[in-house]
Amino acid sequence: METNSFNTNRALGERVEDVRLRIHQHCDRVGRSPQSVTLVGVTKTFSAEVCREVHRLGVLDLGENYVSEYLEKSAALSDLIPQIRWHFIGHLQTNKAARILRNVHLIHTVDRPSLVDTLAQKADLLGISVPILMQVNIAGDSSKFGCTPDQAPALVQHIRRYPALHIQGIMTIGPITDTAEGSRPVFRALRTLRDQLADTFGETPTCRWTHLSMGMSHDFGVAIEEGATIVRVGTALFGHR
């Protein structure tokens, strides 16, 4: 697998500090604590060496989009588990779902009953619980994955059949817009949906509504202002792929 790397560690360190500063600024703007936002560094196509360095700089949550990269990097960095918290943030094919369960901290992209069934069956065989987020295509973009908002309640009910799957909240991918402000209505709608689901289903040990995973490099500030608890940042941390 071909991967990208950086010419200097200093450049990466400067980017990390810049993103952290921006997180603080947007939190201050809406009266939130920066500690309420988890920064997930999206390491797609970047090497295990880069992952190790960004971890050394204090970015403890790393996100992968592809099963093969997740398996390769989690194995290469097994000495850093559990200090590294791996997030799976890409579309997850049902026939590959079972391969990512070991050492994964959170799966962000659970979006259909067939995937739920597969994850639950494998988790039962392994004797583990699996923290998940439901992916919702809140913008109705046909190029993106995720259940529709109308399908979300039924998907919650399906997930709740399986004690091994622990709902932690919901996730969306914002639109590509000319300005970050263009994403605000989508993020606000996701927060509203999360609140509606919390009112409908309440909280149990396996069903909590803690997290809103939304916002990437171009719009994570707006996402924070609209309640994001997890932002998934790649380019702003690592540069262009």
C-alpha positions as a Markdown table, in Angstrom:
| # | Residue | x | y | z |
|---|---|---|---|---|
| 1 | Met | 0.0 | 0.0 | 0.0 |
| 2 | Glu | 1.4 | 3.4 | -1.0 |
| 3 | Thr | 1.2 | 5.9 | 1.8 |
| 4 | Asn | 2.0 | 9.6 | 2.3 |
| 5 | Ser | 4.5 | 11.0 | 4.8 |
| 6 | Phe | 5.7 | 14.4 | 5.9 |
| 7 | Asn | 9.0 | 16.1 | 5.2 |
| 8 | Thr | 9.3 | 17.4 | 8.7 |
| 9 | Asn | 7.8 | 16.6 | 12.1 |
| 10 | Arg | 7.6 | 20.4 | 12.7 |
| 11 | Ala | 5.0 | 20.9 | 10.0 |
| 12 | Leu | 2.8 | 18.3 | 11.6 |
| 13 | Gly | 3.3 | 19.8 | 15.0 |
| 14 | Glu | 2.3 | 23.2 | 13.7 |
| 15 | Arg | -0.8 | 21.8 | 12.1 |
| 16 | Val | -1.9 | 20.0 | 15.3 |
| 17 | Glu | -1.5 | 23.2 | 17.3 |
| 18 | Asp | -3.4 | 25.2 | 14.8 |
| 19 | Val | -6.4 | 22.7 | 14.8 |
| 20 | Arg | -6.4 | 22.6 | 18.6 |
| 21 | Leu | -6.4 | 26.4 | 18.7 |
| 22 | Arg | -9.4 | 26.5 | 16.3 |
| 23 | Ile | -11.3 | 24.0 | 18.4 |
| 24 | His | -10.7 | 26.2 | 21.4 |
| 25 | Gln | -11.9 | 29.3 | 19.6 |
| 26 | His | -15.1 | 27.8 | 18.3 |
| 27 | Cys | -15.8 | 26.3 | 21.8 |
| 28 | Asp | -15.3 | 29.7 | 23.4 |
| 29 | Arg | -17.7 | 31.2 | 20.9 |
| 30 | Val | -20.6 | 29.1 | 22.1 |
| 31 | Gly | -19.5 | 28.7 | 25.7 |
| 32 | Arg | -18.4 | 25.1 | 25.5 |
| 33 | Ser | -15.4 | 23.4 | 27.1 |
| 34 | Pro | -12.8 | 22.2 | 24.5 |
| 35 | Gln | -12.6 | 19.0 | 26.5 |
| 36 | Ser | -16.1 | 18.2 | 25.3 |
| 37 | Val | -14.8 | 17.8 | 21.7 |
| 38 | Thr | -12.8 | 14.8 | 20.6 |
| 39 | Leu | -10.4 | 15.3 | 17.7 |
| 40 | Val | -10.1 | 12.3 | 15.5 |
| 41 | Gly | -7.1 | 12.5 | 13.1 |
| 42 | Val | -8.1 | 11.0 | 9.8 |
| 43 | Thr | -5.0 | 9.0 | 8.7 |
| 44 | Lys | -6.3 | 7.6 | 5.4 |
| 45 | Thr | -3.3 | 6.9 | 3.1 |
| 46 | Phe | -0.8 | 8.2 | 5.7 |
| 47 | Ser | 1.8 | 5.8 | 7.0 |
| 48 | Ala | 2.0 | 4.1 | 10.4 |
| 49 | Glu | 5.0 | 6.3 | 11.1 |
| 50 | Val | 2.9 | 9.4 | 10.7 |
| 51 | Cys | 0.2 | 7.9 | 12.9 |
| 52 | Arg | 2.9 | 7.3 | 15.6 |
| 53 | Glu | 4.1 | 10.8 | 15.4 |
| 54 | Val | 0.7 | 12.5 | 15.6 |
| 55 | His | 0.0 | 10.2 | 18.6 |
| 56 | Arg | 3.2 | 11.5 | 20.2 |
| 57 | Leu | 1.9 | 15.0 | 19.7 |
| 58 | Gly | -1.2 | 14.1 | 21.7 |
| 59 | Val | -3.8 | 13.2 | 19.1 |
| 60 | Leu | -4.9 | 9.9 | 20.7 |
| 61 | Asp | -7.9 | 9.2 | 18.4 |
| 62 | Leu | -7.2 | 8.1 | 14.9 |
| 63 | Gly | -9.7 | 7.4 | 12.2 |
| 64 | Glu | -9.5 | 5.0 | 9.2 |
| 65 | Asn | -11.8 | 4.7 | 6.2 |
| 66 | Tyr | -10.7 | 1.3 | 4.8 |
| 67 | Val | -10.6 | -2.1 | 6.5 |
| 68 | Ser | -7.2 | -3.0 | 5.0 |
| 69 | Glu | -5.5 | 0.1 | 6.2 |
| 70 | Tyr | -7.1 | -0.2 | 9.6 |
| 71 | Leu | -5.8 | -3.8 | 10.0 |
| 72 | Glu | -2.3 | -2.9 | 8.7 |
| 73 | Lys | -1.9 | 0.2 | 10.9 |
| 74 | Ser | -3.5 | -1.2 | 14.1 |
| 75 | Ala | -1.1 | -4.2 | 13.8 |
| 76 | Ala | 2.0 | -1.9 | 13.2 |
| 77 | Leu | 1.0 | 0.2 | 16.2 |
| 78 | Ser | -0.2 | -2.5 | 18.5 |
| 79 | Asp | 2.4 | -1.4 | 21.1 |
| 80 | Leu | 0.4 | 1.8 | 21.5 |
| 81 | Ile | -3.0 | 0.1 | 22.2 |
| 82 | Pro | -4.9 | 1.2 | 24.2 |
| 83 | Gln | -3.3 | 4.7 | 24.1 |
| 84 | Ile | -4.4 | 4.9 | 20.5 |
| 85 | Arg | -8.2 | 4.8 | 20.1 |
| 86 | Trp | -9.1 | 3.6 | 16.6 |
| 87 | His | -12.2 | 4.9 | 15.0 |
| 88 | Phe | -13.6 | 3.3 | 11.9 |
| 89 | Ile | -15.2 | 6.1 | 9.8 |
| 90 | Gly | -15.6 | 4.7 | 6.3 |
| 91 | His | -18.4 | 2.8 | 4.7 |
| 92 | Leu | -18.3 | -0.7 | 6.1 |
| 93 | Gln | -19.1 | -3.6 | 3.7 |
| 94 | Thr | -21.0 | -6.4 | 5.5 |
| 95 | Asn | -18.6 | -9.1 | 4.3 |
| 96 | Lys | -15.7 | -7.2 | 5.9 |
| 97 | Ala | -17.4 | -6.0 | 9.1 |
| 98 | Ala | -16.2 | -8.8 | 11.3 |
| 99 | Arg | -12.5 | -8.1 | 10.6 |
| 100 | Ile | -12.4 | -4.7 | 12.3 |
| 101 | Leu | -13.9 | -5.5 | 15.7 |
| 102 | Arg | -10.7 | -6.2 | 17.7 |
| 103 | Asn | -9.2 | -3.0 | 19.1 |
| 104 | Val | -11.7 | -0.7 | 17.5 |
| 105 | His | -12.8 | 2.1 | 19.9 |
| 106 | Leu | -15.9 | 3.3 | 17.9 |
| 107 | Ile | -17.5 | 2.4 | 14.6 |
| 108 | His | -19.1 | 5.6 | 13.1 |
| 109 | Thr | -20.9 | 4.2 | 10.1 |
| 110 | Val | -23.6 | 1.7 | 11.1 |
| 111 | Asp | -26.4 | 2.5 | 8.6 |
| 112 | Arg | -28.4 | -0.6 | 7.8 |
| 113 | Pro | -30.0 | -3.7 | 9.4 |
| 114 | Ser | -27.8 | -6.2 | 7.5 |
| 115 | Leu | -24.6 | -4.6 | 8.9 |
| 116 | Val | -26.2 | -4.5 | 12.4 |
| 117 | Asp | -26.9 | -8.3 | 12.2 |
| 118 | Thr | -23.4 | -9.1 | 11.1 |
| 119 | Leu | -21.7 | -7.0 | 13.7 |
| 120 | Ala | -23.8 | -8.4 | 16.5 |
| 121 | Gln | -23.3 | -12.0 | 15.5 |
| 122 | Lys | -19.5 | -11.6 | 15.4 |
| 123 | Ala | -19.4 | -9.7 | 18.6 |
| 124 | Asp | -21.4 | -12.5 | 20.3 |
| 125 | Leu | -18.9 | -15.0 | 19.0 |
| 126 | Leu | -16.0 | -13.0 | 20.3 |
| 127 | Gly | -17.7 | -12.2 | 23.6 |
| 128 | Ile | -17.2 | -8.5 | 23.3 |
| 129 | Ser | -19.4 | -5.4 | 23.1 |
| 130 | Val | -19.0 | -3.0 | 20.2 |
| 131 | Pro | -19.6 | 0.8 | 20.5 |
| 132 | Ile | -21.3 | 2.2 | 17.5 |
| 133 | Leu | -22.7 | 5.4 | 16.0 |
| 134 | Met | -25.6 | 5.4 | 13.5 |
| 135 | Gln | -24.7 | 7.1 | 10.2 |
| 136 | Val | -27.6 | 9.3 | 9.0 |
| 137 | Asn | -27.6 | 10.9 | 5.6 |
| 138 | Ile | -29.2 | 14.0 | 7.0 |
| 139 | Ala | -28.6 | 16.1 | 3.8 |
| 140 | Gly | -30.3 | 13.5 | 1.5 |
| 141 | Asp | -27.2 | 13.4 | -0.7 |
| 142 | Ser | -27.4 | 10.4 | -3.1 |
| 143 | Ser | -23.6 | 10.2 | -3.2 |
| 144 | Lys | -23.3 | 9.5 | 0.5 |
| 145 | Phe | -24.2 | 6.5 | 2.7 |
| 146 | Gly | -26.4 | 6.5 | 5.8 |
| 147 | Cys | -30.0 | 5.8 | 6.7 |
| 148 | Thr | -32.5 | 8.6 | 6.1 |
| 149 | Pro | -33.8 | 10.5 | 9.1 |
| 150 | Asp | -37.2 | 8.8 | 8.7 |
| 151 | Gln | -35.4 | 5.4 | 8.8 |
| 152 | Ala | -33.4 | 6.2 | 12.0 |
| 153 | Pro | -36.0 | 5.2 | 14.6 |
| 154 | Ala | -36.5 | 1.7 | 13.0 |
| 155 | Leu | -32.7 | 1.3 | 12.9 |
| 156 | Val | -32.5 | 2.1 | 16.6 |
| 157 | Gln | -35.1 | -0.5 | 17.4 |
| 158 | His | -33.2 | -3.1 | 15.3 |
| 159 | Ile | -29.9 | -2.3 | 17.0 |
| 160 | Arg | -31.5 | -2.5 | 20.5 |
| 161 | Arg | -32.3 | -6.2 | 19.8 |
| 162 | Tyr | -28.6 | -7.0 | 20.3 |
| 163 | Pro | -27.1 | -6.4 | 23.7 |
| 164 | Ala | -23.6 | -6.6 | 22.2 |
| 165 | Leu | -24.1 | -3.4 | 20.2 |
| 166 | His | -23.9 | -0.2 | 22.2 |
| 167 | Ile | -25.3 | 2.9 | 20.6 |
| 168 | Gln | -23.3 | 6.0 | 21.5 |
| 169 | Gly | -24.9 | 8.6 | 19.2 |
| 170 | Ile | -25.1 | 9.5 | 15.5 |
| 171 | Met | -22.9 | 10.6 | 12.7 |
| 172 | Thr | -23.2 | 12.4 | 9.4 |
| 173 | Ile | -21.0 | 13.7 | 6.6 |
| 174 | Gly | -21.7 | 17.3 | 5.8 |
| 175 | Pro | -22.1 | 18.7 | 2.3 |
| 176 | Ile | -19.3 | 20.2 | 0.2 |
| 177 | Thr | -20.2 | 23.9 | 0.2 |
| 178 | Asp | -18.5 | 27.1 | -0.8 |
| 179 | Thr | -18.3 | 28.2 | 2.8 |
| 180 | Ala | -18.4 | 26.3 | 6.2 |
| 181 | Glu | -21.7 | 28.1 | 6.9 |
| 182 | Gly | -23.4 | 26.0 | 4.3 |
| 183 | Ser | -23.0 | 23.0 | 6.5 |
| 184 | Arg | -24.7 | 24.6 | 9.5 |
| 185 | Pro | -28.3 | 23.6 | 8.7 |
| 186 | Val | -27.3 | 20.0 | 8.2 |
| 187 | Phe | -25.4 | 19.9 | 11.5 |
| 188 | Arg | -28.3 | 21.6 | 13.3 |
| 189 | Ala | -30.7 | 19.0 | 11.8 |
| 190 | Leu | -28.5 | 16.2 | 13.0 |
| 191 | Arg | -28.5 | 17.6 | 16.6 |
| 192 | Thr | -32.3 | 17.9 | 16.5 |
| 193 | Leu | -32.6 | 14.3 | 15.3 |
| 194 | Arg | -30.3 | 13.1 | 18.1 |
| 195 | Asp | -32.4 | 14.9 | 20.6 |
| 196 | Gln | -35.6 | 13.4 | 19.2 |
| 197 | Leu | -34.2 | 9.9 | 19.3 |
| 198 | Ala | -33.0 | 10.5 | 22.9 |
| 199 | Asp | -36.5 | 11.6 | 23.9 |
| 200 | Thr | -38.1 | 8.6 | 22.1 |
| 201 | Phe | -35.8 | 5.9 | 23.3 |
| 202 | Gly | -34.3 | 7.2 | 26.5 |
| 203 | Glu | -31.0 | 6.0 | 27.8 |
| 204 | Thr | -30.0 | 2.5 | 28.9 |
| 205 | Pro | -26.6 | 0.9 | 29.5 |
| 206 | Thr | -26.5 | -0.1 | 25.7 |
| 207 | Cys | -28.2 | 3.0 | 24.3 |
| 208 | Arg | -26.8 | 6.4 | 25.0 |
| 209 | Trp | -26.9 | 9.6 | 22.9 |
| 210 | Thr | -23.6 | 11.2 | 24.0 |
| 211 | His | -22.0 | 11.8 | 20.6 |
| 212 | Leu | -22.6 | 13.8 | 17.5 |
| 213 | Ser | -19.8 | 12.9 | 15.0 |
| 214 | Met | -19.9 | 15.7 | 12.4 |
| 215 | Gly | -17.5 | 18.2 | 10.9 |
| 216 | Met | -14.3 | 17.7 | 8.8 |
| 217 | Ser | -11.4 | 20.0 | 7.9 |
| 218 | His | -13.5 | 22.5 | 6.0 |
| 219 | Asp | -16.4 | 22.8 | 8.5 |
| 220 | Phe | -15.4 | 21.4 | 11.9 |
| 221 | Gly | -15.7 | 24.9 | 13.5 |
| 222 | Val | -19.4 | 25.2 | 12.5 |
| 223 | Ala | -19.9 | 21.6 | 13.6 |
| 224 | Ile | -18.6 | 22.4 | 17.1 |
| 225 | Glu | -20.8 | 25.5 | 17.3 |
| 226 | Glu | -23.8 | 23.2 | 16.5 |
| 227 | Gly | -22.9 | 20.6 | 19.1 |
| 228 | Ala | -20.4 | 18.2 | 17.6 |
| 229 | Thr | -18.6 | 16.1 | 20.2 |
| 230 | Ile | -16.4 | 14.4 | 17.6 |
| 231 | Val | -14.8 | 16.1 | 14.7 |
| 232 | Arg | -13.0 | 14.1 | 12.0 |
| 233 | Val | -10.0 | 16.1 | 10.6 |
| 234 | Gly | -7.6 | 15.0 | 7.9 |
| 235 | Thr | -6.4 | 17.6 | 5.6 |
| 236 | Ala | -6.1 | 20.4 | 8.2 |
| 237 | Leu | -3.8 | 18.1 | 10.3 |
| 238 | Phe | -1.9 | 16.2 | 7.6 |
| 239 | Gly | -2.1 | 18.3 | 4.5 |
| 240 | His | -3.4 | 17.2 | 1.1 |
| 241 | Arg | -3.2 | 13.5 | 0.2 |
